[in-house]
């Protein structure tokens, strides 16, 4: 059947929750707001990106099924989300004019993955509220070692 990128459906919710729980995460909003990379009926990866303002996006979650890790699945999903983030937001303002930015917060070892995918470490002050403060009061902050990350993209004006 092949791999497909698509918005989740309500019947995907339990499998998505289990996949996210493997990495210590949970759904970021309604199940149908998440994007999946599926092979047939099997969910290989899940992510959710939101648009905060024109040209400003935030990647809330990204997780890959345990058995798929190391196979490039995460890179495939983040590449798609990073190249066309407005297409993967349920409530998009449309195609931004010119430049756009996607921010996220990477936990510990995930920083290496994000760097490999074109993201750069940045200061938390670059993140839009409330994400600029999201780690301040977290009791797991030391163990998590969070890093603010940013991806800068551009729309070609053909």
C-alpha positions in Angstrom: 0.0 0.0 0.0 2.9 2.4 0.7 3.5 5.2 3.1 1.0 8.1 3.4 1.1 11.4 5.2 -2.4 12.3 6.5 -4.3 14.0 9.3 -5.3 11.5 12.0 -8.8 10.2 12.2 -10.6 9.7 15.5 -10.2 5.9 15.3 -6.3 6.5 15.3 -6.5 8.0 18.8 -5.6 5.0 20.9 -2.7 3.9 18.8 -1.4 7.5 18.7 -1.6 7.7 22.5 0.3 4.5 22.9 3.0 5.6 20.4 3.4 9.0 22.2 3.4 7.4 25.6 6.5 5.4 24.5 8.4 8.6 24.5 6.9 10.2 27.5 4.5 12.5 25.5 0.8 12.7 25.1 -1.6 14.0 22.5 -1.3 17.8 22.0 -5.0 18.6 21.5 -7.6 16.7 19.6 -6.4 13.5 17.8 -7.6 14.8 14.4 -5.2 17.8 14.7 -2.2 15.5 14.4 -0.4 14.4 11.3 0.5 10.7 10.8 3.0 8.9 8.6 1.3 5.5 8.0 2.1 2.4 6.1 -1.3 0.8 5.4 -3.1 1.0 8.7 0.0 1.0 10.9 1.0 4.4 12.4 4.8 4.8 12.0 5.1 8.4 13.3 2.9 11.2 14.6 3.4 15.0 14.8 1.5 18.2 15.4 2.4 21.6 14.2 0.3 24.8 14.9 0.4 28.2 13.4 0.8 31.0 16.0 0.9 33.9 13.6 1.5 34.6 9.9 4.7 32.7 9.1 5.2 31.5 12.7 4.7 27.9 13.6 5.4 25.6 16.5 6.0 21.9 16.5 4.2 20.6 19.6 5.0 16.8 19.3 6.9 14.5 17.1 7.3 10.8 17.9 8.2 7.6 16.0 7.1 4.1 16.8 9.7 2.2 18.7 10.2 -0.4 16.0 10.6 2.2 13.3 13.3 4.3 15.0 16.6 4.5 13.1 14.9 3.9 9.8 14.5 7.6 8.7 10.8 7.7 9.5 11.2 10.7 11.8 13.2 12.5 9.2 10.5 11.9 6.6 7.7 13.3 8.8 9.7 16.3 10.1 10.8 17.1 6.6 7.2 17.2 5.3 6.0 19.2 8.3 8.9 21.7 8.0 8.6 22.1 4.2 4.9 22.8 4.2 3.8 23.5 7.8 0.7 25.4 6.7 -0.6 22.3 5.0 -0.5 20.3 8.2 -2.3 22.8 10.5 -6.1 22.3 10.8 -6.5 26.0 11.3 -4.0 27.7 8.9 -3.8 31.3 7.9 -2.7 30.1 4.5 0.7 30.1 2.7 3.0 32.7 4.4 4.6 35.3 2.2 8.3 34.7 1.9 10.0 33.6 5.1 8.5 31.4 7.8 9.8 30.0 11.1 9.1 26.8 13.0 10.1 26.5 16.6 10.0 23.5 19.0 11.5 22.4 22.3 13.8 19.3 22.0 14.4 17.1 25.0 18.0 16.0 25.7 19.3 13.7 23.0 16.6 14.8 20.5 18.7 17.9 19.8 21.0 15.9 17.6 18.0 14.6 15.6 16.6 18.2 15.1 20.0 19.5 14.0 20.2 16.8 11.4 16.8 17.9 10.1 17.9 21.6 9.7 16.8 23.0 13.1 19.2 25.1 15.1 19.5 25.7 18.8 18.2 29.1 19.8 17.3 31.0 22.9 13.9 30.4 24.5 13.1 34.1 23.9 12.8 33.3 20.2 9.8 31.2 20.9 6.4 32.8 21.0 4.3 32.8 24.2 3.4 30.5 25.9 6.2 28.3 24.6 9.0 30.7 25.6 8.2 29.9 29.2 7.0 26.3 29.0 10.0 24.8 30.7 10.5 27.3 33.5 8.5 25.7 36.2 8.9 22.1 35.1 10.2 19.7 37.8 11.9 17.6 35.2 13.8 20.4 33.6 17.2 19.3 34.8 16.7 15.7 33.7 15.1 16.7 30.4 17.7 19.2 29.4 15.3 21.1 27.1 16.7 23.1 24.1 14.7 25.7 22.1 15.1 24.9 18.4 14.2 26.9 15.3 13.8 26.0 11.6 13.9 28.8 9.1 12.2 28.3 5.7 11.4 30.3 2.6 8.6 30.1 0.1 9.9 30.4 -3.5 8.2 33.2 -5.3 8.0 31.8 -8.8 
